[in-house]
């Protein structure tokens, strides 16, 4: 038998036994569902999730939930934290969703990038905040069709770097762009291509949570979408990028590492989806708490080790250049 049919994979991401940790039943006001939350640690060590909340009209807004331990005891804002403002920002007429959070030491603020949804499709918007109560909104920074975005926490060669996923005639791939001021973006570079054919990440990929800075490079969780006769299947893969030149892929895993298996991931408003938008790092500097949307109905938590993820990439990854040659 071949290696592919005999190798057993130890799970790299372990689901928390309390999953799902947040559902619509936890919300202090009437909603349809809650999922796809950005995450960060606050100065007092508590966890903040900036959750995508879909109302009963089908439009989304963002709402903050805070917890001392990042698992339970959530204190949820009594009303939406960040609402669409279509009069001032017409690109938000159909809602805002899927926030990613990056704390930027140079600014001493959190940068929140999110999808703004309008008649033209999904675009990328950006806001700054110090406390997740007031926001300085920059409006749209990447026009439709674009999403799945996060900012790196520091400048690269003097410029801010933004990962995003435009839909182009080339397909749905991950790109990186650079800016001197967070408003004007250029030097767009293709960062990671969706594979072709029968691969689990063929034709459509996108960034999941913000990249994780490690001694080896930027560790990236990305999602791949497989189209099946019964619908789309969202799963996670891993890649590693050069620390000084993040558009350079060093390693990319050939197989997916985390997919929908539990009932709350398989059945929901959108079946068969695990979709992380945020993580926090434990005090040991190795344990990742990954927060993900499950079937577009709830928020769940899985834990992983940076060391184990990098070891897995060493054993199961290939250089992007070599992968292109194989394809």
N, C-alpha and C positions, 0 to 999 in steps of 0.2 A: 504493500500500500504506500501511497505517496505521503510525504511529510504533511501536506495540506489536509489529508484526511485523518491523520493519526495524532497530530499535535493538539494538546489540550491547553487552553489559555486560562491562567489564573486572573480573576477580575482585578483590574487596576483601580476601579471606582467602586466603592462600597456604599450601597444605599443605607440611609439612616433608618433605624427601625421605627421611628415616629412618622415616616412619610405617609401621605403628603403633609408637610408642615404648615401650609396655609391653603385654605380653600375659600370659596365665596361665603361659606357659613360663618367664617371668622370676621367678616367685614361689618363695620358699624353702620353702613348704609346699603341700600338695595343695589345689587350688581348682578351681572350674569356670570362672570368668571374672573379669576385672577391667575396670572402666569407670567413667565418671561421677565424676571426681576433682575435689575442691576444691583450690585452689592458693594459695600465698602465697610471698613472699620472706622468708627468715629474716634475722636480724641480720647474719650473715656473708656475705650476698649469694647464698647457695645457694637452690635452689628446693625446696619441699616440696609434694608431692601427698598429699592424704588421699583414698585411693582406695576406691571401693566394690568390695568383694570378695564375690562370691557363692560360697558353698561348694557341695559336691556334694549337700547336702540341698535347696538352693534358697534358703537363708537368707543374708542379707547382713550383713557387718560392715565396719568401716573399718580400713584399714592405711596407714601412712605410707611414702612413698618419697622419698628425698632425692637431689639431684643438684647438682653444682657448676655445671653449665651449663644445666640444665633440659631437656636433650635425651637424654643418655646417661650411663653410669656410675652408674646408680641404685643406691643403698643402701636396701634394703627391710627393714623391721622383720622380724625372724625369727619373730614371732608376731603375731596381731592387735593393733592399736594401741588400738582401742576396740571392745569386744564388746557385744552386747546384754546387758542385765542384767534379765531378765524378773521375777526375784523382787523386786527393788527398784523396777523400772520396768515394770509389766505391759504398758504400751503398746508395749514392744519385743519382745514374745513372738515375732513373726515376722521380726525383724531390724531393722537400721538401715542407712540408705543415703543417697546423693546429698548429701554434705556441701558446704556453702559456707562459706568462711572470710573473716572480716573482721578486720583488725587495728584495734583501737580505741585511739588514743593516750591518751585520758583514763583508760582502765583499765590501759594498758600490758600488755594481754593480747589474745590472739586469741579472737574469738567464733566458735564453730562452730555453725551451725544445720544440722539434718539431719532426714530423714524417719524417723519411728519407726512401725513397721508392726505392727498388732495386729488382733484379730478385728473391731474397729470400723472398720478401714481405716487409711489413712496419715494421720498427724498430724505436727506440727512440734515438735521438741525442740531444746534449746539447751544448750551446754556452754562453759565458759571454760577456756583453757589458756595457759600461758606457754612450754611446751616440747614439746608434742605427745607427752608421755610420761605426765603426770598431768593429769586433767581434773576440773573442778568441774561436776557435772551438775545442771542446773536441772529436768530432766524435761520433760514435755510442756508447751508454752506455747500451742499452737493445736490444738484437738481435731479428730478426723477429720470430714470428709474434707478434708485440707489438705496442701499440699506446695509445692515450688519456692520456697524462701524464702531471704532473705539480709538481714542487718542493714546499715544505713548506718553509716559509720565514726564519725560524730559526731552529737550531738543536733540536732534541728530544733526551734527554739523551746522548748528546755529538755527535750524528750522524745526518747527513742530511737525510731527509725522502722524498721519491719520490713515488707519486701515479701513477700507470700505469695500462694498460689493456692487459695482454698477452692472446693470444688464446691458450688454452690448451685442453687436452682431457676432462677436467672437464667443458669446456664451456668458455664463454666470460664474465669474472668477473673482479671486481676491486681489485687490489693488492697494497700493500705498501712494499717498500724495503728501506734499510738503507745503508749509505756509510760514511766513514771517510773523503773522499776527493773529492766527486762528480764524481769520475772515476770508482771506484770499488764498486760493489753493492752486497749486500747479505741480510741475514735474511729476506727472502721474506715471506710475510704473506698475506693470503686472507683477504680482507678488507670488501667487500660487494659482495654478490652473486646475480646473476640474478635469478629471481624467475622462477618457472616452470609453465607449463600449459597455461592457458588462460590469465594470468596477462599481463598488458600493458608493463611491463619490463621483460618479460620472455625470458630466453635463452641468451640475449645479452645486456649488459649495459656498460657504460664507463663514466669516469670523463668528465665534461663539462669545466667551467672555473676553475682556481685554487681555493682551499678552502678559505672560508672567516673566519677569526678569530673573534670570538665573546666571550662575557663573559660566555656563556653557553657551548662553544666548537667550533669545526670546522664545519661550515655550508657548506654543499656540494650540489651543483647542479649536477645531473648526468642525462645522457640521457639513455632512454630505447628504444629498437627497437622492434616494433611489425611487424611480417611478415604477410602480407595480400595477397589475390589473385591478387591484383593490384600492389603489391610492398611493400617496407619497409616504416614504419611510425615512424618517430623520434619525441619523446616528452621528456619533462623534469620532473624529480622528485626531491625530497629533502630528505636529510639525515643529521644527526648530529652525530659527533664523539667526543670522549673524547679529551680534550685539551692536556693532558700530555701523552696520550696513543692513538694516532689517529687511530690505527687499531681496536679500540673498538667502535662499533656502539651503540649510545644511543637511537636514534629515527630514524625511517624510515617511510616516508609517504606511505600510501597504494595506493593512487591514483596519477595520474600525475597532474601537476599544469599548464603546458603551452604546447600547441601543435599547429601545423600548422592550421591556420584558414584564414588568409588574402590571397588574390590572389597571392601576391609575395612569400608567403610561400608554397602555394599549387601547383604552376605551375612553372617549371624551368627546368634546366638540370637534376636535381633529384627532382621529385615531393615530396611534403609532408615532408619537413625537416625544423626543427628549430634546430640550432646547435651552442650554445655559446662556445667561447673559451676564453673570457675575460670579465672583469668588472672593473669599477672604483667606488670608494666610494666618495660621495658628502661630503662637509665640515661638514654637520650635523652629520656625523658618522652613519647615518641610511639609507640614500637613496643609492641604488645600481643602477648604470647604466650598464645594461647587453647588450653586443654586440654579435650579433649572425648572423650566416650565414643562409640565407633564400633560400631554394630550390637550393642550390649550385650555385646561380646566383648573389646574392647581400648581402650587410651587413645592418642589421636593428638594432634598439635600443628599449629596453624595460626597464621600471623602476619598482623597487620594494622597499619595506621597510624591513630591517632586522628584526625589531620588529614584523611586521606582518607575516613574514615567520616563525619565531620561534613560534609565537602564533598558527599559522596553524599546525605546527608540533605537538605542545602539544595537539591540538584537534583531529588531524587526523593521528598521527603517532603511531607506536607501537615499542616495543623493538625488536631488531633483534633476540634475543633468542626466544621470544614469536612467532615471525613470522616464524622462522624455525619450531617450534613445530606445528604451524597451517598448514604449507606446508606438 
